[in-house]
Amino acid sequence: MLAATFYFALMNVFIKAASHLPTWELVFFRCGISALLCFIEIYRKNINWRGTNRKLLLLRGIFGTTALFMYFYTLSKMSLGTAVTIQYLSPIFTTIIAIFILKEKVNPIEWLFFLISFGGVLLMKGVEHGISMTYILIGICSAVFSGLAYNMVRSLRGKEHPTVVVLHFQLIGTLAGMAFSIPAWVMPQGIDWVFLLMTGITTQLGQVNMTKALQKEPMSKVTILNYLGVLYAIGLGYFFFDETYTLTTLAGISLVIAGVILSLITRNSKRIMRFSESDKNT
């Protein structure tokens, strides 16, 4: 999971480095390269790439592509650490949306943790120079669509091969990226091609390592490590883009991550207790 988080952090760096290109163009290259790698994997394992749950696969692709476009846009408009932190609100929206889609229940204390996270966003907005509320709202919308996409993935659990689910997201992202890029296409120059290629490669490496981690260890043990991505973002932003943060901004980032992690810990603890009660009854 540490390797996966680092690869995703590198992907963010390559996207931000190429952010002078149109955002839909970035989506096209990122998803296109990943789709090609998915097809190679599907061919090797002789998997039916079409899947059987077409509606859910389509919705997962649409929601994921929308979230990706908005996220890449915020990376071009905000500091790396801030954009990544706002995107990490997605588990909160995943939980809230699951109330309606998957009929899951939320522990009352979790609402307090949600407020802590959103308080951190407001704190960052109040102190970070040049950050617009418009970009904050776009980042939050990206997290909402990510939450919708994750709920589609959870609905597909056990019904489709994971690579098929990933592939449909990449295919829709590739097609949408191509369609919206053509009217305002900007030809990448020189080092841009390296940035775009590395975006696809680091994305795939991140997904492979994350899948391995989730297959080898309980989700509650490894998903928390994902939030080291914020530390990576702050460090890489400072190193590559000369980004600096005030103590108040760092406090806001800490509140966002603390609220999400506390919510995850509470949810995982509740799940473990439920399983323990089930074992006693059997």
Secondary structure, 3 states (H helix, E strand, C coil): CHHHHHHHHHHHHHHHHCCCCCHHHHHHHHHHHHHHHHHHHHHHHCCCCCCCCHHHHHHHHHHHHHHHHHHHHHHHHCCHHHHHHHHCCHHHHHHHHHHHHCCCCCCHHHHHHHHHHHHHHHHHHHHCCCCCHHHHHHHHHHHHHHHHHHHHHHHCCCCCCHHHHHHHHHHHHHHHHHHHHHHHCCCCCCHHHHHHHHHHHHHHHHHHHHHHHHHHCCHHHHHHHHHHHHHHHHHHHHHHHCCCCCHHHHHHHHHHHHHHHHHHHHHHHHHHHHHHHHHHHC
